[in-house]
Amino acid sequence: MHHSSQDLPLGKTVGYPSVYDATLLFPIPRLGARQEIGVQSCALPFQGWDLWNAYEMSWLNEKGLPQVALLRIKVPCTSPNIVESKSFKLYLNSFNQTRFASNAEVIERLQQDLSQAAGATVSIEMLSAHQFDQELISEFDGINLDCQDVTIEHYEPSAELLSCDLAPASAATQHTGHLTQTLFSRLLKSNCPVTQQPDWACVQIQYTGPPIDQAGLLKYIVSFRMHNGFHENCVERIFVDIMQQCHPESLSVYARYTRRGGLDINPWRATPGMPEPASTRSARQ
């Protein structure tokens, strides 16, 4: 697939496709945004994936009867590309009037096209209509950072807001100076770097290491409020800034972004060995 920046569908009025078209997918290299935060793709400081949930998946069976499903698509963070979200939506909608012999054929086509666009093998899970009632809504657990009464002054990412808590050691930390905590905030907001439309998310941070100052962490999360960045780039920036400013032994950053255009994006980045988060969604998604 060969595209130029002029082909980017974001911010443009485009017609919805009437037939299947894999060329609609628009890959964007990860490298540029990673270089801005000092990360080289040849030596990633994290493991992880981007989980895409697609709620508007439909096609025709061999007799022309429409079929519907939900999709879970995992793109490894080691892939050289992300896929621009509007192109992803247009691509999925190109299935609407296309006939396929089976669900397996649809999955095979999706995996082939999306893996080619991402530059690495993606995993596809399809949930048929009879499985919809098995879908659960669950909220992040841990300490809710949003309950703090803080004064906010920064609305662009400010890593200097992050620091370790210098309060006297608690019983949990007095021997090593380290603890394990799970924290979350529903106040993460960034903006699409092309259209400036708002992207809303809940973010969960799990770590073992010196206690992170919670007031500073909340201020840091809110500091993304006017930042222009794709979902995946924002989560990687949060991971890198926490690692550099707070030096945890282990770290996991997982963001669930609110859906737009029938898609939600959920990037997860973590130090090697951290367990993968569950593939559930929040009420806002």
C-alpha positions as CSV (number, residue, x, y, z in Angstrom):
1,M,0.0,0.0,0.0
2,H,1.5,3.3,-1.1
3,H,0.0,6.5,0.2
4,S,1.2,10.1,0.5
5,S,0.1,12.5,3.3
6,Q,-2.3,14.1,0.8
7,D,-4.3,10.8,0.7
8,L,-5.0,11.0,4.5
9,P,-8.8,10.8,4.9
10,L,-8.9,12.6,8.2
11,G,-10.4,16.1,8.0
12,K,-11.8,15.5,4.6
13,T,-15.3,14.8,3.3
14,V,-15.2,11.3,1.7
15,G,-17.8,9.0,0.4
16,Y,-18.5,5.7,2.0
17,P,-17.3,2.7,-0.1
18,S,-19.9,0.4,-1.7
19,V,-17.5,-2.5,-2.2
20,Y,-14.6,-4.1,-0.4
21,D,-11.4,-2.1,-0.8
22,A,-8.2,-2.9,1.1
23,T,-6.4,0.2,-0.3
24,L,-8.5,2.4,1.9
25,L,-6.2,1.5,4.9
26,F,-3.7,4.3,5.6
27,P,-0.6,3.2,7.6
28,I,1.3,5.8,9.7
29,P,4.8,5.0,10.8
30,R,5.3,4.9,14.6
31,L,8.9,6.0,14.3
32,G,8.4,9.8,14.1
33,A,6.4,10.1,17.3
34,R,8.7,7.7,19.1
35,Q,11.8,9.7,18.2
36,E,10.2,12.8,19.7
37,I,10.2,11.0,23.1
38,G,13.6,9.4,22.7
39,V,12.4,5.9,21.7
40,Q,14.0,4.0,18.9
41,S,11.9,1.1,17.4
42,C,15.0,-1.1,17.4
43,A,15.2,-1.0,21.2
44,L,11.7,-0.5,22.6
45,P,11.6,0.0,26.4
46,F,8.2,-1.6,26.6
47,Q,6.0,-4.5,25.5
48,G,2.3,-4.1,24.6
49,W,-0.4,-3.8,22.0
50,D,-3.1,-1.6,20.7
51,L,-6.6,-3.2,21.1
52,W,-9.2,-1.9,18.6
53,N,-12.8,-2.7,19.3
54,A,-15.0,-2.4,16.2
55,Y,-18.8,-2.1,16.8
56,E,-20.0,-1.6,13.2
57,M,-18.8,-4.7,11.4
58,S,-21.2,-6.1,8.8
59,W,-21.1,-8.0,5.5
60,L,-23.4,-10.1,3.3
61,N,-23.5,-13.9,3.2
62,E,-23.6,-15.8,0.0
63,K,-27.4,-15.3,-0.3
64,G,-27.1,-11.5,0.3
65,L,-28.3,-11.6,3.9
66,P,-26.5,-9.0,6.1
67,Q,-24.4,-10.4,9.0
68,V,-23.2,-8.4,12.0
69,A,-20.4,-9.0,14.5
70,L,-18.1,-7.3,17.0
71,L,-14.3,-7.3,16.4
72,R,-11.3,-7.3,18.7
73,I,-8.2,-6.5,16.8
74,K,-4.8,-6.5,18.5
75,V,-1.9,-4.7,16.8
76,P,1.5,-5.4,18.5
77,C,3.5,-2.4,19.6
78,T,6.4,-3.8,17.7
79,S,4.6,-3.2,14.4
80,P,6.3,-0.4,12.3
81,N,2.9,1.3,11.6
82,I,-0.4,2.3,13.2
83,V,-3.5,2.5,11.0
84,E,-5.2,5.9,10.8
85,S,-8.6,5.5,12.4
86,K,-10.8,7.1,9.7
87,S,-9.2,4.9,7.1
88,F,-9.8,2.0,9.3
89,K,-13.5,2.9,9.6
90,L,-13.9,3.4,5.8
91,Y,-12.1,0.0,5.2
92,L,-14.5,-1.8,7.6
93,N,-17.5,-0.2,6.0
94,S,-16.3,-1.4,2.6
95,F,-17.4,-4.9,3.7
96,N,-21.0,-3.8,4.1
97,Q,-22.2,-4.8,0.6
98,T,-19.6,-7.5,-0.1
99,R,-20.5,-11.2,-0.1
100,F,-18.4,-13.7,1.8
101,A,-18.9,-17.5,2.0
102,S,-18.2,-17.7,5.8
103,N,-17.1,-15.9,8.9
104,A,-13.7,-17.5,8.5
105,E,-13.3,-15.9,5.1
106,V,-14.0,-12.5,6.6
107,I,-11.5,-13.0,9.4
108,E,-8.9,-14.2,7.0
109,R,-9.3,-11.1,4.8
110,L,-9.2,-8.8,7.8
111,Q,-6.1,-10.4,9.1
112,Q,-4.3,-10.3,5.8
113,D,-5.1,-6.6,5.1
114,L,-4.5,-5.3,8.6
115,S,-1.3,-7.2,9.0
116,Q,0.0,-5.8,5.8
117,A,-1.0,-2.2,6.8
118,A,0.6,-2.6,10.3
119,G,3.7,-4.3,9.0
120,A,3.3,-7.1,11.5
121,T,0.8,-9.9,12.2
122,V,-2.3,-8.7,14.0
123,S,-4.8,-11.0,15.9
124,I,-8.5,-10.9,15.1
125,E,-11.3,-12.1,17.4
126,M,-14.8,-12.0,16.0
127,L,-17.9,-12.1,18.3
128,S,-21.0,-13.2,16.6
129,A,-24.5,-11.8,17.5
130,H,-25.3,-14.7,19.8
131,Q,-22.2,-13.7,21.9
132,F,-23.1,-10.1,22.4
133,D,-24.8,-10.6,25.8
134,Q,-21.5,-12.0,27.1
135,E,-19.8,-8.6,26.8
136,L,-19.1,-7.1,30.2
137,I,-18.7,-3.5,31.2
138,S,-16.1,-3.0,34.0
139,E,-14.3,0.1,35.4
140,F,-10.7,0.3,36.3
141,D,-9.8,-0.7,39.9
142,G,-7.2,0.9,42.1
143,I,-6.9,4.4,43.7
144,N,-9.0,7.0,42.0
145,L,-6.6,10.0,41.4
146,D,-9.5,12.3,40.4
147,C,-10.7,12.7,44.0
148,Q,-7.8,15.0,44.8
149,D,-8.3,18.8,45.2
150,V,-5.5,20.1,43.0
151,T,-4.8,23.3,41.2
152,I,-4.2,22.8,37.4
153,E,-1.9,25.2,35.5
154,H,-0.6,23.0,32.7
155,Y,-2.5,21.8,29.6
156,E,0.4,20.6,27.5
157,P,2.4,17.5,28.6
158,S,4.8,18.5,31.4
159,A,7.0,15.7,32.6
160,E,8.4,17.9,35.4
161,L,5.0,17.5,37.2
162,L,6.0,13.9,37.9
163,S,8.0,13.0,41.0
164,C,8.4,10.5,43.8
165,D,6.5,11.1,47.0
166,L,8.9,12.3,49.7
167,A,6.4,11.7,52.6
168,P,7.7,9.5,55.4
169,A,7.8,5.8,54.5
170,S,4.7,3.7,55.3
171,A,4.7,0.2,56.7
172,A,4.5,-1.1,53.2
173,T,7.7,0.8,52.1
174,Q,9.8,1.2,55.1
175,H,12.1,-1.8,54.4
176,T,12.7,-1.2,50.7
177,G,11.4,2.2,50.0
178,H,9.3,0.7,47.2
179,L,5.6,-0.4,46.9
180,T,3.2,-1.7,44.4
181,Q,0.2,0.4,43.5
182,T,-2.6,0.6,40.9
183,L,-3.9,4.1,40.1
184,F,-6.4,5.4,37.6
185,S,-7.9,8.6,36.2
186,R,-10.9,9.3,34.0
187,L,-9.5,12.8,33.1
188,L,-7.2,11.9,30.3
189,K,-8.0,14.0,27.2
190,S,-6.0,14.7,24.1
191,N,-6.8,15.9,20.6
192,C,-6.5,14.4,17.2
193,P,-3.4,15.9,15.6
194,V,-5.2,16.3,12.3
195,T,-8.7,17.5,13.1
196,Q,-8.2,18.7,16.7
197,Q,-11.3,16.7,17.8
198,P,-11.2,15.7,21.4
199,D,-10.2,12.1,22.4
200,W,-11.4,11.0,25.8
201,A,-9.9,8.2,27.9
202,C,-9.6,6.5,31.3
203,V,-6.0,5.5,32.1
204,Q,-4.8,3.0,34.6
205,I,-1.2,3.0,35.9
206,Q,0.3,0.0,37.8
207,Y,3.8,0.1,39.1
208,T,6.3,-1.2,41.6
209,G,8.9,1.2,42.8
210,P,9.3,4.4,44.8
211,P,5.9,5.9,45.7
212,I,4.8,8.3,42.9
213,D,3.4,11.6,44.1
214,Q,-0.3,11.3,43.3
215,A,-1.1,15.0,43.1
216,G,1.7,15.4,40.5
217,L,0.6,12.4,38.6
218,L,-3.0,13.7,38.3
219,K,-1.7,17.1,37.2
220,Y,0.5,15.4,34.6
221,I,-2.4,13.3,33.2
222,V,-4.5,16.5,32.9
223,S,-1.6,18.3,31.2
224,F,-2.5,16.3,28.0
225,R,-5.8,18.2,27.7
226,M,-4.7,20.4,24.8
227,H,-2.0,18.1,23.4
228,N,-2.3,16.9,19.8
229,G,-1.3,13.3,19.5
230,F,-2.7,9.9,18.4
231,H,-3.9,7.6,21.2
232,E,-0.9,5.2,20.9
233,N,1.6,8.1,21.0
234,C,0.1,9.6,24.1
235,V,0.3,6.3,26.0
236,E,3.9,5.8,25.0
237,R,4.7,9.3,26.1
238,I,3.1,8.7,29.5
239,F,5.1,5.5,29.9
240,V,8.4,7.1,29.0
241,D,7.9,10.1,31.2
242,I,7.0,8.1,34.3
243,M,10.0,5.8,33.7
244,Q,12.4,8.7,33.4
245,Q,11.0,10.9,36.2
246,C,10.0,8.2,38.8
247,H,12.2,5.2,38.0
248,P,9.8,2.4,38.8
249,E,11.1,-1.2,38.7
250,S,8.0,-2.2,36.7
251,L,5.3,-0.2,35.0
252,S,2.1,-0.7,33.1
253,V,0.1,2.1,31.4
254,Y,-3.3,1.2,29.8
255,A,-5.7,3.7,28.3
256,R,-9.3,3.0,27.2
257,Y,-10.4,5.7,24.8
258,T,-14.0,6.4,24.1
259,R,-15.2,5.2,20.8
260,R,-15.6,7.4,17.7
261,G,-17.0,6.2,14.4
262,G,-17.8,2.8,15.7
263,L,-14.2,2.2,16.9
264,D,-12.4,2.5,20.2
265,I,-8.6,2.3,20.7
266,N,-7.0,0.9,23.8
267,P,-3.2,1.1,23.9
268,W,-1.2,-0.8,26.5
269,R,2.5,-0.4,27.2
270,A,4.4,-2.1,30.0
271,T,7.8,-3.3,31.1
272,P,8.5,-6.9,30.2
273,G,6.9,-9.4,32.5
274,M,3.8,-7.3,33.5
275,P,0.5,-9.2,33.0
276,E,-1.8,-8.2,30.2
277,P,-4.9,-6.3,31.1
278,A,-8.3,-7.9,30.6
279,S,-10.1,-7.0,27.3
280,T,-13.1,-5.4,28.9
281,R,-14.6,-2.0,28.3
282,S,-15.8,0.9,30.4
283,A,-19.3,2.4,30.4
284,R,-17.9,5.4,28.5
285,Q,-16.9,3.2,25.6
